[in-house]
């Protein structure tokens, strides 16, 4: 490719018009047009500015094949992005499932007659591990975004293949929750019933543990599916990096995109506060009122509130 062809390639890749490039380089549009047709060659100062703007080296811009090099970098970057996002999805899913596993373990311990204070301490141990996973994965993700502030789109066939699986994953997880509801309902159908070897309260704890086991697995599927779905939304990833003003990220010029980024950050912060409050209320109910069993409903309510917040934030960003 010629120098002019490389200019055209990089300009279109970054979504810049001839007028826009001329403004950035402080030249006329006619000058940019002459560069792109190899009718003129910029001075060294402009070449350096072009390399900085396009994020390329001068050798590639002047003498190389920008399209071929970009294709090679695209494959390497996409592989790294895919590997990182898969790991990130697995870590977040593991963190969420760890909290739910702690809740399930606590309920089964109560059903076995273990003291409630001991069960609560064990649950807090699970929560501590989950928080450590969330912090570590969040730091790693921030570092990756800082090093890779812009990604190209996935091949369309890969996106379509994932979308074909999506309904079955969601339907399977939903069916699992319904199975858990039916199992718990069948176990507690008769008021005051408990088989030999169980008190009524222990039997109810066991039913709750079975139900929450189904919920934990289903939520794991929901979270992992949602994270992987977000992985394929490379446009949102680029917008998120740009909204955080990371070096090398695409500039977000549309006010609607800026608004959407702000709404997403606000909803994430609010959901974080909601779940922290839910955890605090659960602990207060447990330690002060010894209501560990009904207290876990706080997390269900917190999840519903987070869903409402996300819906409202999404509507606001499109308003």
N, C-alpha and C positions, 0 to 999 in steps of 0.2 A: 504494500500500500504506500501511496505517496504521502507527503506531509499534509497536503490539503485533505486527502481522504481520512487521515487520522484525526484531523481537526473536526471534520464532519461527524466521524464516529463518536468521538468523546463528547462533542456538543449534544448530539442526540441522546447519548446514553445518560447524560446528566439532565436531560429535559430543558436545555437552554436554547432559546431562539438566537438567530443571528443578531437581532437587536439587543437581546440580553447580553450576549457575549461581547458585543461592541461596547456596551455600557460598562461592563466589568473591566474591559481592557482599556477603556477610555480612548476608543478610536471610533471611526464611523462604521456603519453597517457595510458600506461599499468596501472598506478595507478588509473586513472579515470575509466578505464574499471573494475578494481577490486572493486571500490566503487559502480559502477552500478550493479554489480552482487552480492553485499553484501559479497564479499570475504575479504574486508578490510573496515576500518572505519577511516575517517580523524581525525586529531587532532583538538583541540578546535579552534585554530587560523584559520584553513582552513574552519571549519564549519561557523565561523562568516563571513569569506570572501564569502562563498557560499550564505549565507542569504542576504548579501548586494548585491551580483551580481544578484540574482534571485528576490529580493524584497519580501522575505517571512520571516516568523518568524521561529525560530529554532524548536519550538514544531511541527509545520507542516512539516518541512523538515525531521526531525528525526523520528517522530512517527505518523504523521498525514496522511491524504489522500489528497495529493496535487491536484489531478485531481478534486475531489469533491468540495474542497474549491474554486478552481479556477472557477469552473462552477457557483457556487453561486455568487462569486464576479463579474463574467462576466455578469450575468443577472442584477445585481444591477448597475454596471457601464454602461451597455448599455442603461438601462432605464434612467439614469441620463444624458447620452450623447444625447439620442434621445430627451429628454425634453429640454435640453439646445439648441441643434441645431435647433429645431423647433422654439423656442423663438427667437433665433438669426436671423433665416431666416425671421420671422415675423417683427422684429425690422428693419432690413435692408430694407425690402420691404416697410415698413411704412415710413422710411426716404426718400427713392426715390420717393414714391408716394406723399409725402408731398410737395416736391419740385415741382413736376409736377402739383399737385393740386393748388399750389400757382400761377403757370403760367396760368392754366386754369381760376382761379379766376380773375387774372389780366385782361385776355382777355375779360371775360364776363363783368367786371366792365367798361372796355373801351367801350364795345358795348352798355352799359347802359348810356354812356355819362359822366362817372366819370373822373375827371382830371387824366392825365397820371402820374403825380408825386405821387398822392395818391395811385394809383394802384401799382406803383413801390415799395412804402414803404410797402404796404400790402404783396407784393411778398417777399420782404426781411424778413418780419416777418415769413413767411412760411419757408424760407431758414434757418433762425436762429433756428427754432424748429427742422428742419431736421438735422442740424449739431449737436445739442444737443443729438438727438437720436443716431446718428452715433458714437459720442464720448462715450456715456454711454454704448452702445452695444459693442463697440470695447474693452473698458476696461473690461467689464464683460466676453467677450470671451477670452481675454488674461489671466484673472484670472482662468478661467475654464481650459484652456490649461496647465497652470502652475500646477494646482492641478491634472489634468488627462492627463499626457503626452503620454499615450499609450492606445489604445483601440483595442479590438478584432473586427473581422468582423461581419457584420449583417448576420442573417440567409439568405441563398440564396433565399428562397421563398419570403421574404419581398422585396428584391432588385428587383426580377423579377416582382412582383406586381406593384411596382412603375414605372418600365420601361414600362409596358404595358399602363399606363396612360399617359406617357410623350408625345407621338406623338399627342394625342388629345388636351392636354393643349397647346402645341406649335401651332398646327393648329388653335385652337380656338382664340388664341391671335392674330395670323397673320390675320385671317379673320376679326377680330374686327378692326384692323388698316385699312384694305381695305374698310370696311364699312364707317369708318371715312373719308377716302379719297373721296369716292363717295359722301358722304353727303356734304362735303365742296365744291367739284367740282360742284355739282348740285346747290348749293346756289350761287356760283359766276360764273356760266356758261356764263351769259350774262354780258358783260363789261358795267360798269356804272349802273348796276341795284341795286336798293335798295327799299324794300317795304315801304309803308307809315309808318311814325314814326321813320325811320332809315335814317341816312346819309349813303353814300356809304362806308365811312371808318368804321362806326359802324357796318354795315352789314358784312363787311369783318372780323372785329374783332369777330363777333358772329360765323361766319363760322370757323375761326381759333380756337375759343374756343371749338366748337363741335368736330373738328378734334383732338385737343389736349386731349379732354376728352377720346376719344377712345384710343389714344396713351397712356395716363396715365394708363388706366385699363390694356391695353395689356402689357405695360412695367412692371407693377406690377406682372402680371402672369409670364412674362419671368424671372424677378428677383427671385421671390419666387420659381419657378420651378428650376432655376439654383442653388439656395442655397440648396434646398432639395436634388437635385441630388448630390451636393458636400457632403452632409451629409452622403450619402451611400458610398462615396469613403473614407473608413476608412484608407486605405493605404496611401492616400495623406495626411490625417490628421496626421498620425504617422510620415510621412516624414517631414511635416512642423514643428512638434514639435522637431524632431531630428535635423533639420537644424538650429533651434534656440538654440540648445544645452540646452534644458530644462532637468532638473534632472529626470532620470527614463525613458527618451525617448530612442527609439531604436537607436543604432549607425548606421549611414549611411556610409557604407564602399564603396559603388559603386560610382565612380566618376560621372557617368551619373546622379544618383539621386541627388548628390550635385549640379550639374550643373542645373538640372531642378528646384531645390529649389531656386537657385540664380535668375534664369530667371523669376520665378513667383514673387519674391519680387521686381525685377526691373520693371516688367510690371505693378505691382500694384502701385508702386511709380510714374511711368510715367503717368499712367492713372489719378492718383490723381492730378498731376500737370496740365494735359490737362484740366480737368474739372474746376480747379481753374482759369486757364487762360480764359476758356470759360465764366465763371461767371464774371470775371473782364471785358472782352471785352463787354459782354452784358450790364453791368452797365455803361461803358464808352459810348457806343452807345446811351444808353437811356438818361443819364444825359447831355451829351455834344451835341448830335445830335437829341435828342428826337425821336430816332428810336427804340422805345420799340417793335413795332410790328414786323419788320423784324429781330430785334436783337435776338429773341428767337431761330433763326436758329443756333446760336452759340452752343447751347446744342446738337442739332442734329449732327452737325459737330464733336463736342467733342466725342459723342458716337461712331460715325463711326471711328474716329481716335483711340479711345480706343480698338475697335474691331480689327483694323489693328495691333496695338501694341501687343495685346494678340496672334494674329496669328503668328506674327514674333517671339515673345518670345517663343511660343510653338515649332516653327520650330527650333529655336536656341537650346532649351533644348534637342532636339532629334538629333541634328547634331553630 
